[in-house]
Amino acid sequence: MGTGGQNAIKGFLFQGIICLVEMLDDENWITVTVEPDVGSEIVDIVWSYPGSTKAVQVKSSINKFSKADIDAWAKELSSHAADNHELVLIGPSPAKLIDDTYHGVKVRHPRAYTIEDLIKQAAHVVDKYYSSRWGGVLQWWQREMAVLALIALLLVNSTKGKQYTREDLHAFLREGFKAASVDIEKELEDLEVFKRFFGFEAKPELRHLVFQFYNSSRYDIDRQLIKKAKDHFCVNSDGSLGIQVSVMDRIGYWMMVLLYIFMVSFSIVILIWTPVLYKSIGGFLFGMTLCIPFLRCIWAFSATKKIQKLLSRRS
């Protein structure tokens, strides 16, 4: 059964895990607060979205939830001022209660019932986020250590009613990853060094190859050229650095060239044929300003072609 203290601690852990998973899974939220200072103990998490808010209460039990309890909790939660309300139940309950609605409150029932199960679920979400954001794959123990570190940070900050924004998410995750493993900390530091040096992010294998290429090409190429071609770098099947340019990229490049020529010609015609001087200068400057996006695309593609020639020369 567990003591009252044990159950309270479990309740806080469940709140932290549920919040962490949704922070990474949901891309629409703007702010989130665990244990918000709203003058009510029934609200555990408050989410804000564009044009709406959501109040969430998390309930856990080893016993089956009764319909009467769920009805009472939902009625109490619905009294909180929010656009949407959600009651999250962690524990066994009749199937008919899953994803039901009471007093306008959505009742959700996660499949995992234990802390261990939810940590594994959160570890999968954390690993997925880490791989897509920074590259690389975490070991199972790194994933779970990262989850525990992140939950601890959430719970510590919840004592102050800290509100997280989307801008805070990146720093919050990095803090948790660093606390979880020295290897992860080193990986993130390497990522920052690469980003400061070249101006963009890349996965570990690609970072190593780009650095290697730059060091062997430092007399032929500068960092800005590499930055312009960032979207076209790839790792070849033999493990070497490559450049990938699709047919659509080539078509887009020549379209940009034609549009650039047209806009420059148009600006010159305005400058020559408009009788009033200030109008002609204004039209010319306006036309040239419209040329800038086309010119940037041309520069990026030209950088890609130059790097491609350098790579073929070294192969």
N, C-alpha and C positions, 0 to 999 in steps of 0.2 A: 504493500500500500504506500509506504513512504511517509515521512513526517511532513508537517506543514511547511517547515523550512525547505525540505527537499523538493516538495511540489512547487513552492514559490520560485526556487532556482530553475527548475525545469521550465516553468512558465516563461521566465525571462529569456532562457536559451531558445525556446521555440520562437519567441517574438523576434529575436536577433536573426535566427536562421531564415525565417519567413521573409523578413525585411531584406536580408542580403540577397536571397534568390531573386526577389522581385526587382531589386535595384539593378541587377544585371540583365534580367530577362525582359523587363519592360522598358522600351525606348521612348515612351511618351511623357514620363513624369518630369516635373520641373524641380520640385523640392520634396523632401521626405523628412519626417521627424519621428523618432522613437520616444515613447513616453512624453508626449508634448505637454506643455504647461497650458492646458485648456480648462482647468478648474473642474475636471472630471476624471475619475479613475476608470471609467468604462472604455476610454479610447486609448489604445496602445500605440497605434501608428497613424499618422496623418500624411496623406499624399496630396500634392497639388499638381494639376494638369492645366493645359491651356483652357481657360474658361471654366474650370470645375475643381472641386476638392473631393477627397474620399477619406472617410474615417473608418479605421479597421480595429476590430477587437479580436484577439487570439485566445481561444480557450482550449485547454488540453485536459485529458482525463484517461485513466486506464479502464474506466467503466463506460458502458454505453451511454451516450447522451440521450436524454428523454426529450420528447417533443415539447413538453411543458417548459423545461429549462431553456431550450432553444428559443421558444416563443418569448419568454421573459427577457432573455438577453437581447434579442433582436428589438423588442419594444423599447428597452432602455437605450440601446445604441441609436435607434432612429431619432431619439430626442436631441441628439447632438447636432449642432448646426454644421451641416456639410451637404454637398450636392448628392453624394452617393455614400452608401454604408455597406460594409462587408464584415461578416462574422466568419472567422476561420476556425474550424473545429479540427483538433488533432486528437484522434482516438476513435474507437469503434462506435458506429451508429447505424441504424437501419438504412438500407439502400434508398428508401423513399425520401430521406432527408438530404441526399447529396445534391448540391447545386440548386436547392429550393430557395424560395423567397418568403420571408416573414416580415410583415409590417414595412414593406419596401426595402428590407435589408437582404442582400444576397448572402446566402449561407454556402460557404465553400468547404470542401472536405478533402484535404491532401491525402494522397495514397499512402505516404509514409507515416507511421504511427510512433516511431521511437526517435530519440535524439540521434542515435547512430545512423538510422535510415536517412534522416533528413540531412545529416552532415555529408553522407555519400552523395545525396542528390545535389547539395550545394557545391560539393567538390567538383562534380561534373560541370556545373554551370560556370564555376570559377575557371576551370581549365579551358573551357570553350572560349570564355572572354579573353583569357590570357593569350591563348594561341592566336586568336583573330586580331588582337590589339598589338601584341609585342612579338609574336612568333615563338617557335619552340614548343616543346611539350614538357609538362611538369610530371615528375614522378608521383605515384599515388600518395606517398607520405608528404610530399611537398604540397600537394593539393589540399590534403586534410589539415596540415599545419597552417596553411594560408587561410582556410575557412575559420579555424579556431581563433587565429590572430584577428581576423576581420570582425568576427562576432564579438570578441573581447573589446575591440575598439568601439563598436557600435554601442555595447552595453555601458562602457565607461562614459561615453559621450551622452548617453541617454539620461544619465544622472543630472546633466545640465540642460536637458531638453534641446540639445544641439540640432539645428536644422541643416540638412545636407542639400546642396544644389547639384545640378549636373556637372558644374565646373569643379565641385569638390570631389566628385566621384573618382577621377583619375588619381588625385593626390592621396585620397583615402585608400584606394586599392594598392598603390605603391607602398604606402606605409605598412599595410598589412602583409604584403609580399616580402618586404625587407625584414620584417619581424619574424617571418616564418622560416626563412632559409638564407644562408649566406650566398648560396649559388644563385638564387633568384635576385638577390641584391646586386651581385656582380653583373648579372645579365642586364638588369635595368640601368646600371651605371654605364655599361657598354653602349646601350641604346641611346642614352643621353649624349654621350661623347660623339657618336655617329651623327645624331640629329644636329648638334651644335656645329659640327664640322661641315656636313653636306646640306643641312637644311631640310631633311625629310627623314621619315622612319622606314626601317626595313627589317625583315626577319633575319635571324642570326647568320644563316648560311650566305644570304645575299649580302649582308653587311661585310662579312669577311672577304668575299670576292670583289666587292666594290673598292674596299680599302686596298686590297692587293693590286687591283687594276690601276688605281690612282697612284700608288707608290711607284709602279713600274712605268707610269705614263706622265709623271709630274712635269716633264719638260714639254709635253705635247698638249696637255689638257688642264683646265682649271676646274675648281669645284663648282662654279656656276654652270658650267657645261654639263656636268654630271647631274646637278639638280634639275636642269631643264629636261633631261632625258629620263627622270626618275620613274615615270609610269611605264617605261618600255624595257626595263631591266628584267632579266629572268635567269634561272639556273638551268643550264643545258643538261641533257641526260647523262653526259660524261662528267658532270660536276663543275664545269667551267662556266664563266660568266657569259651571258648572251644578251642580245637585243631582239625583242619581239615586236615586229611592226606588221599589223594586220592590213588587209586590202582596204578596209574602211578607213584606216589611218592614212594610207597613201592617197585615197580619193579625197579625204578631208583636207589633206595638206594642199593638194593642187586647187581645191576649191578656195582655200584661204588665200593662195597666191593670186588667183584670178580676182577675188573680191578686193584684195589689197590694191592691185593694179587699177581696178575700176574706181575705188574710193580716192586714190591719189589723183587719177585723171579727172575725176569729178571735182575735186577740190581745186585743181589748177584751172579748170574751165570757169568755175565760180570766180576765182581770183582775176581772171583775164576779162570776162564778159560782164561782170556786174559793174555798172557805171559808178556807183557811189563807193568811195574807198573803204569806209569803215564797214560797209556791208560785205564787201568782197573779202576783206581781211577776216571778218568774223566767220563768214561761210567757209573760208579756207581752213581756219583753225578748227572749226567744228568738224569738217570732213576729215582732217588729219587725226582728230581725237578718236573718231570712229574707226580709224585704221589700227589703233593700238592693239585691240584684241586679236586682230588678224595677224599683226606683226609678231605678237607673242607666240602664236601657234606656229608660225613659220620658223621662228628662232628655235622653238622646242624641237621641231622635226629636224631642222638642220643639225642641232646638237646630237640628236639620235643617229643621224647618218654619219657624222664625224666619228662618234664613238664606235659605230659598227665597223667603219674602215680601220680604226686602230686595233679593234679586237681581231679582225681578220688578218691584219698584218702580223700580230703576235701569235697567231695560232699555227 
